[in-house]
Amino acid sequence: MKKIAKVVKMELPGGEAKPGPKLASAGVNMGKFCTDFNAKTADRKGEIVPVIITAYEDKVSDEPLMTDKPAPG
């Protein structure tokens, strides 16, 4: 079983995630994450998409888990 390095919750723009400090803090392969995330959220452009990233010690991550935006109030 792989050892989890960290679990990070973020809000990223649908279909428009880019490598940067926000993703660097998650400790994942930013290029692969952005490609996967953007492909899965292409239909959500213009929306902020809450995402949970599970990163492992070997810098591999699970599929990004997208959640629905919480209802206001």
Buried (B, 14 or more C-beta within 10 A) or exposed (E): EEEEBBEBEBEBBBBBBEEEEBBEEBBBBBEEBBEBBBEBBEEBEEBEBBBEBBBBEEEEBBEBEBEEEEEEE
